[in-house]
Amino acid sequence: MWIMLTVNNVSVGYNGVDVVKGVSFCVGDNENLSIIGPNGCGKTTLLRAIANILPYKGDIDIDGKPLRGMKHKEISLRIAMLSQLSGIYFQYSVYETVMMGRYLHIKDKLLGLPSKEDKACVMSCLEAVNLASHADRAITELSGGQLQRVFLARTLAQSPDLILLDEPTNHLDLKYQIELIDYLKDWAEDGGRSVIGVMHDINLAMKLSDNIMILKGGGVKAIGKADEVITDSILEDVYEIDVAGYMRQSLKRWEAIR
Amino acid sequence: MRVKVIITVTCALAVIVLGVAFGSVWIPPGVIWEVITYRIMGTELPEHVSQAAVAIVWNLRLPRTLLAFVVGAALSVSGAVMQSVLRNPLASSYTLGVSSGASLGAGVVILYGVTIPLLGAMSLPLLGFAFGLGTIVLVISFASRIDGRMENNTIILTGMVFSLFVNALTTLLSALQREHLQRLVLWQMGSFSMRDWQAVFILAPIAITGALFVAHYNRELDMMTFGEEQAKTMGVNLKRVKWLLLIVAAAITGSSVAFVGVIGFVDLVAPHIVRRIFGVSHRYVVPLSAVFGGAFMVLCDLVARTVVSPSELPVGAVSALVGAPFFAYIYFARRTRSA
């Protein structure tokens, strides 16, 4: 395993106000990271900086190369991001939407047309999210969960080494939440790739990765293996409620139902 | 889709023929064809075709109709770009100050008699174009200075502020030189009358090059409709593409405005109607907005010059009068059917 992504003392924000303050961590290939924390703690903002959407202070390196000096194209061939749904979409077909993920692979080809390889890649990404049979449907006709899977397919079609997920399981039912996380873990493991996911659900965060980073007020509250950082006291401090107590109570209820 | 495209292109060609044929004297399409081959290929003119018909077709109606088509096409492509790049259905080059800038340039020439040495009558379109393009360059530069990410709202607001400022300058100049005010107002209304082949030969290459340039970016335009953040993460060099497309759209609008004055509406409605009929993919939206907008403008000019003949109506007003009900029909008919 080598270090794929290094984030060193990174601060990032909006209109001159830092939301993320001096965050440092690193992620190796074949290694995933889940980021959790309360609303407004800077999770999405941090992802946006890594995706080179927002300007940042500090250093972000990918494979030892500073992100800041890399060409736009080079970054997007390495890092892809699955954003939260925005709600306003036009009537592109599912196939057209996923093909957009091949943009950088197609752009410099003769006549700028997709090759057989590009078309096969799009279909295999659609199969991966169980939407191959919906290829010709308009994305405006899909449910929130189906739309989220289309965008995941588009992210996969980019063929990146690192996928950034911003609350990817929103809009998905339980079955697809679990399938999505399982699929992404396999995807990372098979190809020496990595996934960084921002999650609200602590259980899913632990399912995606054994490495957890907890943010509070823009800074790192804790980072490490799940059993080191998912503790009663840290969670209570971060979420300002007795999270562990709530979870245990829920578990008891489940056991009673059984 | 292919059938729809063939029907649209055929209708557009029919409208062009109608535009040349119809007027105070009806010229049959066969005669139009004979005049064109006579002038271009030097074929012999049949006896039944008079020199008057040659003059009407070749010197008056054909350049005028082609100019109307080119202007309509250029404005519509520009409108499609502005709406997609800025993700705003009401955005146009006019929102970003192109027509205000061009009006100021025209005001300088018309009200104060300023001309460019050696260019004479071409001073008006050239200064109109330069002021129009200059305004949008200032708008985008200013927007990128105050907002490094060049967000759409910043660009639109900056455009509106500059537009109002430049309009105020034109009003001020007009107030100080009232004797030529009517000429300026007439120019601002837009017209294709008294335009000859020179305007077509200058404007057509600009419009065609601009439209081809925009068409080359159809994939980026598609991706930008998903939002700037998503387009950027998929690899679109957003700032560069945005700059290029906005400037090219402004240049084709600016050059059209410079030759025929301010003609609104077509840039707003043509892309919307094309999206309704052909879908949202820019592979179709860009070229078919050109075809649809061009044909629409030829029809508007036909109405403008024939309804109160021998006088003319301002073509900008006609385009809104004809286009608004048509736009409403296309939009609301679909909505009612799907309700």
HADDOCK unambig.tbl for C-alpha pairs under 7 A between the chains (distance, minus, plus):
assign (segid A and resid 51 and name CA) (segid B and resid 233 and name CA) 6.62 0.50 0.50
assign (segid A and resid 53 and name CA) (segid B and resid 229 and name CA) 6.73 0.50 0.50
assign (segid A and resid 72 and name CA) (segid B and resid 235 and name CA) 6.66 0.50 0.50
assign (segid A and resid 72 and name CA) (segid B and resid 237 and name CA) 6.51 0.50 0.50
assign (segid A and resid 73 and name CA) (segid B and resid 235 and name CA) 5.57 0.50 0.50
assign (segid A and resid 76 and name CA) (segid B and resid 233 and name CA) 5.98 0.50 0.50
assign (segid A and resid 76 and name CA) (segid B and resid 234 and name CA) 6.09 0.50 0.50
assign (segid A and resid 76 and name CA) (segid B and resid 235 and name CA) 5.01 0.50 0.50
assign (segid A and resid 80 and name CA) (segid B and resid 233 and name CA) 6.01 0.50 0.50
assign (segid A and resid 80 and name CA) (segid B and resid 234 and name CA) 6.87 0.50 0.50
assign (segid A and resid 81 and name CA) (segid B and resid 233 and name CA) 6.22 0.50 0.50
assign (segid A and resid 89 and name CA) (segid B and resid 226 and name CA) 6.51 0.50 0.50
assign (segid A and resid 90 and name CA) (segid B and resid 280 and name CA) 6.74 0.50 0.50
assign (segid A and resid 91 and name CA) (segid B and resid 279 and name CA) 6.87 0.50 0.50
assign (segid A and resid 91 and name CA) (segid B and resid 280 and name CA) 6.26 0.50 0.50
assign (segid A and resid 92 and name CA) (segid B and resid 280 and name CA) 6.77 0.50 0.50
assign (segid A and resid 92 and name CA) (segid B and resid 281 and name CA) 6.91 0.50 0.50
assign (segid A and resid 100 and name CA) (segid B and resid 223 and name CA) 6.82 0.50 0.50
assign (segid A and resid 101 and name CA) (segid B and resid 234 and name CA) 6.03 0.50 0.50
assign (segid A and resid 104 and name CA) (segid B and resid 235 and name CA) 6.28 0.50 0.50
